[in-house]
Structures are given as structure tokens and as C-alpha cells.
């Protein structure tokens, strides 16, 4: 989405009037565009100002105790914590490294190599994209190693849905300090599915589905492997991956969970 | 915020003392019942706890952050509850006579809000009220009033810029 298109939506964004899909798209743009972020911040301040215009109403006295108790209960409940404990952080670091090695060493690397071989111009573009992807991985791993221990990595294996064949793996990073990220790698997509592209990759979570990306014929290599990656504002709770063909059939699906091992994509 | 992140009781109580009432009031105004407003208030503090590490004071004030969370949650709930009539819009009632110490800071915010609203024309107040306090989208407003969507967007933007400028240079909390 361009700056013009985003600014056309910023007022409604501040007023809470955008659809979840549009709001996510705008949020993604705001993560990297400082100029739009500045305007969004000013409109959000204006919007928050309105909140104080309502007539004051006294909440019941018991509400304070219930709020404190609710937060205390959430803190004590590991399943509701946004910040994993140190042991869990170490496990997620191992998992992230394992996934990184698997993806860079086989699946993703092969995808990039095949695609880059198509032409010099394409090779240059792919080299830039590969470098960018590598840098993002490095940033993520640096963050996991030395950054906020609240980072959380979820990994999952994709299994065939209504169409026989194929598989894949997925990784999401939920972080309070850097942009959340999702990476989904599909592999072994059957040839017959090439007539039903693009594949649409979505994450399902508490507020519906988020688009991770589409894989068209240019995005699949000869072995039927392809990758989509995207940054998000908040991926908390988005733990299911659904890949559909152009007809809406579920091609692959999988659940994400925090764990120390990940299925390595085949070469 | 570190206290909130750790779930420290005193930190939560301090935050509640300052913002519990305006959050509850906003919830009551948008959702229309005390029960919904109480649930919303709890949800806001839980969400704030969950996202506390993401709050960046260099990018915005705490009050903006919390009220944005409150408004977003309330509007989401309004839209989910199909078939439930939206509450009647009342923007301004009388300010309580004797505020406590914790309420003074919030009253400064309220003064700023009233000043901002007074900078709008009656038509702009009504438009902003329908969008912010009733959760209506620009498209819904355009369809209801039978005017072009672009016109609604332009008018909303113009009104919000007025609200923003009404308190320009006045650093609040």
C-alpha cells in the first residue's frame, strides 16, 4: 500500500473504523514509514482526546479489586503470558536456529538459487531479496540471543489438506521490541496444483485471518517449493497456518507451537 | 509500566486510579450497560499488561495508548454484537464538583477534550460522534446520509485535524 493510500485511511484508522484487514495493512506500512507514522500518531492523539469528552461515570468500587485480581491471575497463568520464562526462551532460541539452518540450508536456499538462475536481472533481484531475508533472520536471531527475553518463536509443520501431497514448515516470531514476523515455506507441491495457483497463505488467530502472502507460478521452483514472509504488528495468538489454492481448497494446514525441534524441509 | 509488566498490584492500582474511571466511562458510553463497561475495563487492563512491553513513551502518551486500546476493544465488541442497538450518543455532561487528587489529571484531559470539541461545528461534532462513539464506519455514515464516501472521509479528517490543533502546544500528562 502506498503512502497516499495509507494516509487516505489514517483518519478512519485512528477512529477505529477500518476493517481488520485494512487496519493490519496500515499497521504494517506504519512499521517502516516514519512520515505516515507521525501523522498516524497525531490523529491517534486527537482520537484519544475524544475519549475524555464522555460524561464521567463512577465504576463500582469492587471493580478495582477485580481488575487487580484479573491481572494477577493472568501473570500467574503461563498460557496467558506474553513473555516466556528463561527456560522457554532458550528453547525457542534453539528452535529458531534449527529452523533457520533448515530453511537456509535446503528449502529456501534452493528456492532462491533456482529462481535466480532464470535471468541476470532476476538474479540481481533475487540476490537483493535473499540478502534482505538473511538480514532479517540475523536481526531476529540477534534479538533472540541478546535482546528482549519476551520474544516468542512458534514453529509448525504443514500437512496436506484436501489435496494429496506436499508439506512445509512455518515460523512466527512474536516480539515486543521488533516487528512480528511470519515465514511459511511450502514444498513438494504436486504438479497438478500448478493449474490452481496462486496459493494463498494465511495465519488464523483471535481476530480472524491474516494474509501472509501468495505464491504464484513464479514463486514455485521445479520441486514445488516456495516461501512467503511478512511482518505484522501483533501476531499474538496466531497459531494456525492455512494454505488454499485459487479455488479455495485447503492445500496445506498446520498448527504452530513453541518447541525445540522443527521438521527440516527436504532438499 | 515495568510494574504493570510484572503484574505488580500497586502498579496496576496506580494505573487504575488514574485511568479506570475514564476507561469505564468510555465503555459505558459506547456499550450502554454497566456490565459491559466493567468487562471492557478488565479487558483493557489485561490487554495493557499483555502489551506493556510494546508501549514506547517516545512515540505517544500513556493516556493515548490506554484510551486507544479501550476504544478499539469497545468498537470491536460493538460490531460483534449484531442486533444490539447502539447506545444514544451523549458527548458532554456536567463535570463532577469535587474531584479527588487522582482525578485532577484526568480532568485536565477532560478540559482538553471539551476545548477540542468546542472547536468543531455542530455538524462536525455529530459526525465525529457517530464515528468515534458509535463505531460507525465512514461507509456506513455515507450510506445513511446519502452522501459520497469521499465527502465523509474529507469531513472526518478535517474535524480530526481541528481536534488535534485545538490542543496543539499544550503538553498534557
Interface residues (C-beta under 8 A of the other chain):
Chain A: X8 X11 X12 X14 X15 X16 X17 X18 X37 X41 X42 X43 X44 X45 X46 X47 X48 X49 X50 X51 X52 X53 X54 X55 X56 X57 X58 X59 X60 X63 X64 X66 X67 X68 X70 X71 X72 X74 X75 X76 X80 X82 X83 X148 X150 X176 X177 X207 X234 X236
Chain B: X4 X5 X6 X7 X9 X12 X13 X16 X17 X20 X21 X22 X24 X25 X26 X28 X29 X34 X37 X38 X41 X42 X45 X46 X49 X50 X51 X53 X54 X59 X60 X61 X63 X64 X67 X68 X70 X71 X72 X75 X76 X90 X91 X92 X93 X94 X95 X96 X106 X109 X110 X112 X113 X114 X116 X117 X128 X131 X132 X133 X135 X136 X137 X138 X153 X156 X157 X160 X161 X163 X164 X167
